[in-house]
Amino acid sequence: MSKNIYNEFQIKELEKNPNVLCASERSISYSPEFKLKAVTEYKNGKAPSQIFIEQGFDLDMIGKKQPQRCLKRWRDSYERFGKEGFLTERRGKGSTGRPSLKQLSAEEKLKKAEARIKFLEAENDFLKKLEELERQALKKKRY
């Protein structure tokens, strides 16, 4: 995301460009076709800024370094996911957090339960010691 903040006029100008899906005060969403074309042209030797200028973008408006940043991201995405990386939505499709207990074997479940018991026992011991220290502090305060 750019540090630029676009005004209403700039947003309207950006949205007139067929390579822009939508624009807001802080970001520009480019069409997947443009991303793919830009990566292909870059691989054929064109400079990022040249690609953006030829596609009708004003570098003074979007920022001189924006083409390089965009193409770096798009190249990485293209290398990892190929052409489909631009055509499908991947956000939120990664890790779903902790692995489900359903997927763990009985042995793994047992290890996990034993580790939890050990942790809870240590927590109990700590809380008992803390309560004892608080009682001792109260006794000293009274005398």
C-alpha positions in Angstrom: 0.0 0.0 0.0 1.3 3.4 -0.9 1.8 6.3 1.5 0.0 8.5 -1.0 -3.5 9.7 -0.1 -5.6 10.3 -3.2 -8.2 13.0 -3.4 -11.6 12.6 -5.1 -10.4 14.0 -8.4 -7.4 11.6 -8.5 -9.6 8.6 -7.5 -12.0 9.4 -10.4 -9.0 9.8 -12.8 -7.6 6.4 -11.7 -11.0 4.7 -12.0 -11.2 5.9 -15.7 -8.2 3.7 -16.5 -9.4 0.3 -17.7 -6.5 -1.4 -15.8 -8.0 -0.2 -12.4 -10.7 -2.2 -10.8 -11.3 0.4 -8.0 -9.4 3.1 -6.2 -9.7 4.6 -2.7 -8.0 7.3 -0.7 -5.1 4.9 0.1 -5.0 2.1 -2.4 -5.5 1.1 -6.1 -6.8 -2.3 -7.1 -5.4 -3.3 -10.5 -7.1 -5.8 -12.9 -5.7 -9.3 -13.0 -5.2 -8.9 -16.7 -3.1 -5.9 -16.2 -1.0 -7.6 -13.5 -0.4 -10.6 -15.8 0.5 -8.3 -18.8 2.8 -6.2 -16.6 4.7 -9.3 -15.4 5.0 -10.7 -18.9 6.3 -7.3 -20.3 8.7 -7.1 -17.3 10.1 -10.5 -18.1 10.5 -9.3 -21.8 12.8 -6.5 -20.6 10.5 -3.5 -20.0 11.0 -1.3 -17.0 8.2 -1.2 -14.4 7.7 2.6 -14.8 7.6 2.3 -18.6 4.9 -0.4 -18.4 2.7 1.8 -16.1 3.2 4.9 -18.3 2.3 3.0 -21.5 -0.9 1.8 -19.7 -1.9 5.4 -19.0 -0.8 5.9 -15.4 0.5 9.2 -14.1 3.6 8.4 -12.0 3.4 11.8 -10.4 0.0 10.8 -9.1 0.6 7.2 -8.0 4.2 7.6 -7.0 7.5 7.1 -8.8 8.3 3.9 -6.9 4.8 2.4 -7.0 5.4 0.5 -10.3 8.5 -1.2 -8.9 6.7 -2.2 -5.6 3.7 -3.5 -7.5 5.7 -5.5 -9.9 7.8 -7.0 -7.1 4.7 -8.3 -5.4 3.1 -9.5 -8.7 6.3 -11.3 -9.7 6.4 -13.1 -6.4 2.8 -14.0 -6.7 3.3 -15.2 -10.3 6.3 -17.4 -9.3 4.4 -19.0 -6.4 0.9 -19.5 -7.9 1.4 -18.9 -11.7 -1.3 -17.3 -13.8 -4.0 -18.5 -11.4 -2.5 -16.3 -8.7 -4.0 -13.2 -10.3 -7.3 -14.8 -11.3 -8.4 -16.3 -8.0 -8.9 -14.7 -4.6 -6.5 -16.2 -2.1 -6.9 -14.0 0.9 -8.2 -16.0 4.0 -7.4 -19.3 2.4 -4.2 -20.0 4.3 -3.8 -21.7 7.6 -7.0 -22.1 9.6 -5.2 -21.8 12.9 -4.6 -24.7 15.3 -4.8 -28.2 13.8 -8.1 -29.9 14.7 -8.0 -32.5 17.4 -10.0 -34.7 15.0 -6.9 -35.0 12.8 -4.6 -36.0 15.7 -3.9 -39.7 16.4 -4.7 -41.2 19.8 -1.0 -41.0 20.8 -0.8 -37.3 19.8 -4.0 -36.6 21.8 -2.5 -38.3 24.8 0.8 -36.3 24.6 -1.2 -33.1 24.2 -3.4 -33.9 27.2 -0.3 -34.8 29.4 1.4 -31.5 28.4 -1.8 -29.6 29.3 -2.0 -31.4 32.7 1.6 -30.6 33.4 1.0 -26.9 32.5 -2.1 -26.7 34.7 -0.3 -28.3 37.7 2.5 -25.8 37.4 0.0 -23.0 37.2 -1.7 -24.3 40.3 1.6 -24.5 42.2 2.4 -21.0 41.2 -1.0 -19.7 42.4 -0.6 -21.5 45.7 2.8 -19.9 46.3 1.4 -16.5 45.3 -1.5 -16.8 47.8 0.9 -17.9 50.6 3.2 -14.9 49.9 0.1 -12.6 50.0 -1.0 -14.1 53.3 2.5 -13.6 54.8 2.6 -10.0 53.5 -0.8 -9.3 55.2 0.5 -10.8 58.5 3.6 -8.6 58.5 1.4 -5.6 57.8 -0.8 -6.3 60.8 2.1 -6.6 63.3 
